[in-house]
Each structure stands twice: as structure tokens, then as C-alpha cells.
């Protein structure tokens, strides 16, 4: 039977979810997306949000007891002179939750699949140098976070950062520009510790660009100066790429004990031996002890004892349980002067099997399961919500749920000739029934037909006509089209099943294309095999998620056209790989504009629109659905969290953990 796969999916997914759809109040398919604010960034937007500073500060009862016992300084000595004030609309858009000053106390129960750390806790703990509205809306202005604020010169080459006077590490030591100087000169500029200098701190975010120059102005002011305009730099130190403050501010008082400039080698060698590090590789010891900008170590035992600026600190890891305690020196307060976080600590238990983890979470055993669920679980979630155990949260995805890609530089001349013909790509796009994918996998409501990166038109007749027109009108005995070499033309998707719908949708796409005579298969590939095979240019076609339509200032997304040799050419400035065609080079050029121009400026947003138009016109990716939602939930006691349908991305909600609290 022709559509057995499709019918099976429809029966197993759609049939189970009708009641849950109604109960959750799915967004209208015709409801327009909010338009983005295109106002230029102003100096005011470059500072932290202007909420009134509280006249008096309060602290958690457990900290008050420590102050009373004389084991902790008073709160006035633990907060910076100008704390970051959190209130309605500061960490999340005001429309997305009923923000209230919280209550202190409680241990948040979480779970994780890995014994080496957890992405949800990593996101909740990650503190960037700067911040933007709803985390990623950089075009609306970037303001202070760990630092109080910043200024930019007219040329977009010099960035002056103003630190929070009185800010302290979690061990109580002051944070000053001495920590910045150490991070820059002794870590980033040390080729043994940092053999590849991060491109984000080079002019134009270019791997071949020159590194910025650091100037320390005083104890609480420093400058980074680039030799070319780099207007988007604030976005790249405001959580883009998940980079926290740790690249630019490091606890020098703690890390110097592992650095050969400050500690003799003979004193380092016993520490190296304990870590099984060769006695001439002190830098490996340092890297084992430091927390980098990609701050994964804040979530595991490697971070124990390392001073941080995060809401909680990791204290203990044993028997598969990770324990975090509040940071008594955390620099944020609410509008009433209550020091954040509200929640005393986190207990995260390792549960390797996702299905087991989710079932335990649905019974209320964990307070938040993170991004581990799918729409298949929505009916079951509704049952548990009706029992009073949880509140469902339909979160906006922070990425495209799926995109399907052809490797334009796969080493086969017949393949290249066919896939580089825009008529072929238009035909394949026309053959995809996006509405059916939306109906089957997103219940017709929790997503939108792709319009930003693809034309959503479905027209099998036109698809067949285009394939005939380009010379693929001859077919084999089974009805599949022949390539230029007279043999059956084949597309093989190798897909790492990073999301549970990625392969099933890929199988449906393969069916659509096979139905117009282009023989296509989709199969699962082990993640350990995928990287080496892609780097060796051995993957013909693949699939993944993407962020092309969501993060205008994310650096690599727009340059990642799926052609391994083109990627090599771009990454090495033409030294290796294959020079791409004009259309691809136009994307690279517009992306350089996006990086160079001020965030949110009309010129910058114009370059962004040109990139999206290029994607639509040339169909570099096949995208079924955009702007999708997924279900997750919180236990009933959790507060200052979204409930119901929200346009706030789920990953942004995680970034606001310091304002969550419990109503027992």
C-alpha cells in the first residue's frame, strides 16, 4: 500500500492527541508572529534594565543563620554596590509569566541522562558577560549582566566594559580587572593553554583576524579594541554560542596555583601526577582545573571548589547524585531587595534512560524534565495535569525542529551535476507535503509551514515537470529516474537520531521524493561514525536541527551551507577545499556585514534579510516546519515559570532559574 508509513504515523500520533490539543489551547495557525523591533541600539539599551534599586536587602534564612553565627559577612558586604535588579520583563518577556517576588527555600529536584553533567543545569547556571531581552533578541539591545554595562565607539572597534564594584566570587574574594587581565594575558594569550585563540575575540569573528587588544583602565573598567569594525561583538558575549563570562573573567586568586607563571613546576608536578598528567604538561593540569567560556564544568565534580559567579555552586557528586548549593555572593536581587536565587539548592539524579526519566517526572518525582519530551507525550501530560501533579508548558523551540540537506560537494560528478541544478532542488521542495508533516508530527497546530527558508508550495505535478525538464525523464524498470550516467539516481540520508522525530520525518521526506521518481532512503547512523564520515566528505545527505531563522547574530549558522568542501574553503580562507559558487559567496559576504555592523541597525537587519532570501531562492536546506513548539512541564509548586502556550523559547526559560521559586 502506497502510504503505509504515513497512515501508521497518523494513527499513532494524531489519534491520541485530539483531547490534549483542545485542553492545551493550541495557538491559532493563522495567528501572525510578532514582528521584530528594528530600532537601532541606543546607549541606554547597552546598560542593564532600569529597575529601581531597592533601599534595603534581604537574604535567604539559611544565609541569615550563617551571618548570625559569624561564618558569613552581612548581605550588604556580599552584594555589589549596584546589583542586577530582576523584576517583571527582565529575564523573560513580561507577557509570558505572572512574575512575583518569590519565597526562599526548597531543593529543586532535577534529573540528567549523563554522569558528566547536564545541559539544562548548565544553561540555568550559565552567566554571560552581557544579556539581551529574552536572551536572544539581540536586535532589541544588549545590556549588562555580569558587568554593569558597556560603551562602543562610533567606529564599532572599541568596547569599554564597566564592572560591578563590590562584585565577589562565590568564595568571597573581590572581582576586579585583575581577573580580566589574568584571563586575557595568562590564559587566552598563552598558546600552551589556548593553542587556538577563540575567533569571537578576533576582528570580524574571523579565525584569520587579529586578536583584540586589552586595555585595563582601572580596577573596574577595561577595554577591548579591534582593528576592524565588529558591531555585533556585544551579541557574542551575551550568551550567543552559550559562552559565559569565564573567557574574560577568571578567579586569578584561585587559578594562579595551577599556572607555571605563578607556581614553580616542582610544586605543580605532584598535582599533575595525581591527575595522571605528564610532568612536562602543566598546561593540561591548568585546563583540567579551569572553567572555560563553554562552562560545562560548572555542572560536574570538576567544578567543585572553583569560585564562580553563578546562582548555585556544585558541592558534591556521589552515587549518581549531583548536589548544588546557593551562592551566598550572587549579584542579583529582586525588586524588593531579596537576594537571588530563591531556591536553596538543586539535587539532580542520573537516570540514563530517557523514557524512565520522563515517566518518573510525570509522576511528580522531578520538578522539571527540561527539553526531553515530545508531542507524543502530550496526552499523558494532560492526564497528569488533570490529576493536579503538573502544569504543562508549551515552549517555543529555540531551533528548527528538522532540516534535510544534500552534500553539494559529495565526490561524484553525476551527483554534483544533479543536485547543483536549482530545478532539481525546486522539484524536491515541491514534492514535500509540509502540511501533512505539520499535521502528523505537530498536530497541525504546534508549528508553522516553512516560509522563511523555503517556499511551502506542494505541487507534485510541477515537481515531475521540472525533473523531466532537466533531463531526468528516463526511468528504470521500477519507475525511478536515471541520472546523467544512465544509472538510477539515488539519495541516501544518513541521520543521527538526535531528536526522536528526525528520522521518521526523514523517512517521510524519502517517500515523497521516491514518489516523484527520485529513489531516496533514510537510515539511522551512529553518532560516533557521523563526524569522521562527514569530515571525510563521505556523507551524501543528512538531517539535523538548525537555528537559521531564529538567531540573527549567531555566527556559524549562515555560513554552514551543506557542502563539506565549501565549508573547508570558507574555514581556511580558500587554502583548502573547493571555492563555492557566487550564490554561496554572497551568503558569506552578507554574514560578514551581519558581524561587522551594529546589532539591530537597519543595515544589519537588511543583511540578515538578504541571507534568508538567498536561502529561500536557492533551497540550500529542505525545511518542513518552522516556529514549532514542544511540551514540557513543571510540578504544581513551581512559580515564576511560564504555563500554557508561550512564545518564549524553552531554553530561555532555563536561563531564568534564579527567579524560580516554590509555593509549597
Residue pairs with C-beta under 8 A, 6 or more apart in sequence:
1 7
2 515
3 511
5 507
5 508
5 511
6 436
6 440
6 508
6 511
9 440
9 441
9 504
9 508
10 439
10 440
13 375
13 376
13 440
13 441
13 443
14 439
14 440
14 443
16 376
16 379
17 375
17 378
17 379
17 443
19 379
19 382
20 378
20 379
20 381
20 382
21 378
21 443
21 445
23 382
23 385
24 378
24 382
24 392
24 394
24 631
24 644
24 645
25 644
25 645
26 394
26 443
26 445
26 446
26 645
27 445
27 446
27 629
27 645
29 444
29 445
29 448
33 448
33 627
34 647
36 137
36 139
36 140
36 605
37 137
37 139
37 140
37 600
38 139
38 600
38 602
38 605
39 140
39 600
40 598
40 600
40 601
40 602
41 139
41 141
41 142
41 598
41 599
41 600
41 601
42 141
43 151
44 50
45 140
45 141
45 142
45 143
46 141
46 142
46 143
46 144
46 149
46 150
46 151
46 152
46 234
47 143
47 144
47 148
47 149
48 84
48 85
48 131
48 143
48 144
48 145
48 148
48 149
49 85
49 89
49 90
49 143
51 85
51 86
51 87
51 90
51 335
52 85
52 335
53 82
53 83
53 85
54 85
54 333
54 334
54 335
54 336
54 337
55 337
56 337
57 75
57 76
57 79
57 83
57 333
57 337
57 338
57 339
58 75
58 336
58 337
58 338
58 339
59 67
59 75
59 328
59 338
59 339
60 104
60 105
60 326
60 339
60 342
60 344
61 104
61 105
62 326
62 344
63 72
63 75
63 326
63 328
63 339
66 72
66 328
67 73
67 74
67 75
72 78
72 328
73 172
75 339
78 168
78 172
78 328
78 329
78 339
79 166
79 329
79 331
79 333
79 339
80 164
80 165
80 166
80 167
80 168
80 331
81 164
81 165
81 166
82 148
82 164
82 165
83 164
83 331
83 332
83 333
83 339
84 144
84 145
84 164
84 331
84 332
84 333
85 332
85 333
85 334
85 335
86 332
86 333
86 334
86 335
86 340
86 658
86 659
87 99
87 334
87 335
88 94
88 99
89 99
91 655
91 656
91 658
91 659
92 99
92 134
92 642
92 648
92 652
92 653
92 656
93 133
93 134
93 647
93 648
96 642
96 646
96 647
96 648
97 640
97 641
97 642
97 643
97 646
99 640
99 659
100 639
100 640
101 334
101 335
101 336
101 338
102 334
102 338
102 342
102 639
102 640
102 659
102 660
102 661
103 342
103 661
103 662
103 663
104 338
104 342
104 344
104 661
105 342
105 343
105 344
105 662
106 343
106 344
106 661
106 662
106 664
107 343
107 344
107 345
107 346
107 347
108 343
108 345
108 346
108 347
108 367
108 368
108 660
108 662
109 347
109 348
109 349
109 365
109 366
109 367
110 118
110 120
110 121
110 346
110 347
110 348
110 349
110 366
110 367
110 368
110 370
111 348
111 349
111 350
111 351
111 357
111 360
111 361
111 366
111 369
112 118
112 120
112 121
112 322
112 348
112 349
112 350
112 351
113 350
113 351
113 352
113 353
113 354
113 357
113 372
114 350
114 352
115 320
115 350
116 296
116 300
117 296
117 297
117 299
117 300
118 299
118 322
118 348
119 370
120 368
120 370
120 371
120 654
121 299
121 322
121 324
121 346
121 348
122 242
122 295
122 296
122 298
122 299
123 242
123 651
123 654
123 655
124 311
124 654
124 655
124 657
124 658
125 295
125 298
125 299
125 308
125 310
125 311
125 312
125 324
125 657
126 239
126 242
126 244
126 295
126 298
126 310
126 655
127 145
127 146
127 244
127 245
127 309
127 310
128 145
128 146
128 237
128 238
128 239
128 243
128 244
128 245
129 145
129 146
129 147
129 161
129 237
129 238
129 244
129 245
129 248
129 249
130 142
130 143
130 144
130 145
130 146
130 147
130 150
130 234
130 237
130 238
131 142
131 143
131 144
131 145
131 238
131 239
132 138
132 140
132 141
132 142
132 143
132 235
132 238
132 239
133 140
133 141
134 648
134 649
134 652
135 239
135 649
135 651
135 652
135 655
136 239
136 240
136 398
136 550
136 551
136 649
136 652
138 232
138 234
138 235
138 238
138 240
138 552
138 553
138 599
138 600
139 552
139 553
139 599
139 600
139 604
139 605
140 600
141 599
141 600
142 234
142 235
142 238
142 599
143 149
144 150
144 162
145 238
145 245
146 164
146 167
146 245
146 249
146 309
146 331
147 161
147 162
147 163
147 164
148 162
148 163
148 164
149 161
149 162
150 159
150 160
150 161
150 162
150 234
151 159
151 160
151 162
152 158
152 159
152 160
152 231
152 234
152 598
155 229
156 229
156 230
156 231
156 596
156 597
156 598
157 225
157 226
157 227
157 228
157 229
157 230
158 223
158 224
158 225
158 226
159 223
159 224
159 225
159 233
159 234
160 217
160 221
160 222
160 223
161 221
161 222
161 223
161 224
162 220
162 221
163 175
163 176
163 177
163 180
163 220
163 221
163 222
164 175
164 220
164 331
165 219
165 220
166 174
167 174
167 175
167 309
167 331
168 174
168 175
168 329
169 175
169 251
169 253
169 254
169 307
169 308
169 309
169 329
170 307
170 308
170 309
170 310
170 313
170 327
170 328
170 329
170 330
171 251
171 254
171 307
171 329
172 329
173 251
173 253
173 254
173 307
175 249
175 309
176 219
176 220
177 216
177 217
177 218
177 219
177 220
177 221
177 222
178 219
178 252
179 249
179 250
179 251
179 252
180 214
180 216
180 222
180 248
180 249
181 214
181 216
181 222
181 252
182 250
182 252
182 255
182 256
183 246
183 247
183 248
183 249
183 250
183 252
184 214
184 248
185 214
186 193
186 252
186 259
186 261
187 193
187 194
187 250
187 255
187 286
187 290
188 194
188 197
188 198
188 201
188 211
188 247
189 197
189 211
190 283
192 282
192 283
193 283
193 286
193 287
197 211
198 247
198 293
199 205
199 206
199 207
199 209
199 555
200 233
200 236
200 237
200 241
200 243
200 555
201 211
201 212
201 224
201 247
202 208
202 209
202 210
202 211
202 212
202 226
203 209
203 210
203 212
203 226
203 227
203 228
203 230
204 226
204 228
204 229
204 230
204 592
204 595
204 596
205 230
205 232
205 236
205 555
205 595
207 571
207 573
208 573
209 226
209 227
209 228
210 226
210 227
212 224
212 225
212 226
213 224
213 225
213 226
214 222
214 223
214 224
215 222
215 223
215 224
215 225
216 222
217 223
224 233
226 233
228 596
229 596
229 597
230 595
230 596
231 595
231 596
231 597
231 598
231 599
231 601
231 604
232 553
232 594
232 595
232 596
232 597
232 598
232 599
232 604
234 599
235 553
235 599
236 243
236 553
236 555
237 243
237 248
239 655
240 551
240 553
240 554
240 555
241 554
241 555
242 294
243 293
243 294
244 293
244 294
244 295
245 293
245 309
246 290
246 291
246 292
246 293
246 295
247 292
247 293
248 293
249 309
250 290
250 291
251 306
251 307
253 307
254 306
254 307
255 286
255 289
255 290
256 262
256 263
257 263
258 268
258 271
258 282
258 285
258 286
258 289
258 290
259 282
259 286
260 268
260 282
260 283
265 282
268 282
268 285
269 279
271 285
272 278
272 279
272 281
272 282
272 284
272 285
273 279
275 284
275 285
275 288
277 284
277 285
277 288
278 284
288 302
289 302
289 306
290 306
291 297
291 298
291 303
291 306
291 308
297 303
297 306
298 306
298 308
298 310
298 314
299 314
299 322
300 314
300 317
300 322
301 314
301 317
303 313
303 314
304 314
304 315
304 316
304 317
308 327
309 327
309 330
309 331
310 327
310 330
311 326
311 327
311 330
311 332
311 340
311 341
311 657
311 658
312 324
312 325
312 326
312 327
312 341
312 345
312 346
313 324
313 325
313 326
313 327
314 322
314 323
314 324
315 323
315 324
315 325
316 322
316 323
317 323
320 349
320 350
321 347
321 348
321 349
321 350
322 346
322 347
322 348
322 349
322 350
323 345
323 346
323 347
324 345
324 346
324 347
324 348
325 344
325 345
326 341
326 343
326 344
326 345
330 339
330 340
330 341
330 658
332 339
332 340
332 658
333 339
333 340
334 340
334 659
340 658
340 659
341 657
341 658
341 659
341 660
342 658
342 659
342 660
342 661
342 662
343 657
343 660
343 661
343 662
349 366
351 357
351 360
354 372
357 366
357 369
357 372
358 369
358 372
358 373
358 377
360 366
361 368
361 369
361 633
362 377
362 380
362 381
362 384
362 389
362 390
362 633
363 384
363 389
364 384
364 389
364 390
364 635
366 635
367 634
367 635
367 637
367 638
367 662
368 632
368 633
368 634
368 635
368 638
368 641
369 632
369 633
370 632
370 654
371 395
371 630
371 632
371 650
371 651
372 632
373 381
373 630
373 631
373 632
373 633
374 499
374 500
374 501
374 630
374 631
375 441
375 442
375 443
375 446
375 630
375 631
376 500
377 631
378 392
378 443
378 631
381 390
381 392
381 631
381 633
382 392
384 390
384 633
385 391
385 392
385 633
388 636
389 635
389 636
390 633
390 634
390 635
390 636
391 633
391 634
391 635
391 636
391 638
391 641
391 643
392 631
392 632
392 633
392 643
392 644
393 631
393 632
393 633
393 634
393 641
393 642
393 643
393 644
393 646
393 650
393 653
394 446
394 629
394 630
394 631
394 644
394 645
394 646
395 629
395 630
395 631
395 632
395 642
395 646
395 648
395 649
395 650
395 653
396 627
396 628
396 629
396 646
396 647
396 648
396 649
396 650
397 627
397 628
397 629
397 630
397 649
397 650
398 547
398 550
398 649
398 650
398 651
398 652
399 545
399 546
399 547
399 550
400 453
400 545
400 546
400 547
400 548
400 549
400 550
400 623
400 625
400 626
400 628
401 447
401 499
401 501
401 545
401 625
401 628
402 499
402 501
402 502
402 505
402 506
402 543
402 544
402 545
402 623
402 624
402 625
403 453
403 543
403 544
403 545
403 546
403 548
403 621
403 622
403 623
404 493
404 506
404 509
404 541
404 542
404 543
404 621
404 622
404 623
404 624
405 541
405 542
405 543
405 544
405 562
405 620
405 621
405 622
406 419
406 425
406 491
406 540
406 541
406 562
407 537
407 539
407 540
407 541
407 542
407 562
407 563
407 564
408 416
408 419
408 420
408 561
408 562
408 563
408 566
409 416
409 537
409 563
409 564
409 565
409 566
409 578
410 416
410 419
410 537
410 539
410 540
410 564
411 537
414 483
414 484
414 485
414 487
414 489
415 483
415 540
417 483
417 484
418 424
418 470
418 472
418 483
418 484
418 489
419 425
420 581
421 470
422 618
422 619
423 466
423 467
423 469
423 470
424 466
424 467
424 470
424 472
425 618
425 619
426 463
426 466
426 619
427 462
427 463
427 464
427 466
427 467
427 470
427 516
427 518
428 463
428 513
428 516
428 518
428 619
428 622
429 454
429 455
429 457
429 619
429 622
430 457
430 458
430 459
430 460
430 462
430 463
430 466
431 458
431 460
431 463
431 512
431 513
431 515
431 516
431 518
432 458
432 509
432 512
432 622
432 624
433 458
433 512
434 449
434 450
434 454
434 456
434 458
434 624
434 625
435 449
435 456
435 458
436 508
437 505
437 508
437 624
437 625
438 444
438 447
438 448
438 449
438 624
438 625
440 508
441 501
441 504
441 505
441 625
442 625
442 628
442 629
446 628
446 629
446 630
447 625
447 626
447 627
447 628
447 629
448 625
448 626
448 627
448 628
449 456
449 624
449 625
449 626
450 456
450 623
450 624
450 625
450 626
451 626
452 548
452 549
452 612
452 615
452 616
452 626
453 548
453 549
453 612
453 615
453 616
453 621
453 623
453 626
454 615
454 616
454 619
454 621
454 622
454 623
455 616
460 515
460 516
463 516
464 516
464 517
467 473
467 481
467 516
467 517
467 518
471 484
472 481
472 482
472 483
472 489
472 517
472 518
473 481
474 481
474 482
474 486
475 481
475 482
475 517
476 482
476 488
479 517
480 488
480 489
480 514
480 517
480 518
480 519
481 488
481 489
481 517
481 518
481 519
482 488
482 489
483 489
488 519
489 518
489 519
490 519
490 520
490 521
491 510
491 513
491 518
491 519
491 520
491 521
491 540
491 541
492 520
492 521
492 523
492 540
492 541
493 506
493 509
493 510
493 520
493 521
493 522
493 523
493 540
493 541
493 542
493 543
494 523
494 525
494 530
494 533
494 539
494 540
494 541
494 542
495 502
495 503
495 506
495 522
495 523
495 524
495 525
495 542
495 543
496 502
496 524
496 525
496 526
496 527
496 530
496 542
496 544
497 503
497 524
498 527
498 544
498 545
499 545
502 543
502 544
502 545
503 522
503 523
503 524
503 543
505 543
505 624
506 522
506 543
507 522
509 520
509 522
509 622
509 624
510 520
510 521
510 522
511 520
513 520
514 520
522 543
525 533
530 539
530 542
533 539
534 542
534 564
535 564
537 564
537 565
539 564
542 562
546 557
546 621
546 623
547 554
547 557
548 557
548 558
548 612
548 615
548 621
549 612
549 626
549 627
550 649
551 557
552 594
552 604
552 605
552 608
553 594
553 599
555 591
555 595
558 587
558 590
558 591
558 594
558 611
559 567
559 570
559 587
559 588
559 591
560 567
561 567
561 580
561 584
561 587
561 620
562 620
562 621
563 578
563 580
563 584
564 577
565 577
565 578
566 577
566 578
566 579
566 580
566 584
567 577
568 576
568 577
568 578
569 576
569 577
569 578
569 579
569 580
570 577
570 580
570 588
571 577
579 585
583 614
583 617
583 618
586 610
586 614
587 611
587 614
587 615
590 607
590 608
590 610
590 611
590 614
591 607
591 611
593 603
593 604
593 607
594 604
594 607
594 608
594 611
597 603
597 604
597 607
598 604
614 620
615 621
629 645
630 650
632 650
634 641
634 643
637 662
637 663
637 664
638 660
638 661
638 662
638 663
639 660
639 661
639 662
639 663
640 656
640 659
640 660
640 661
641 653
641 656
641 660
642 648
642 653
646 653
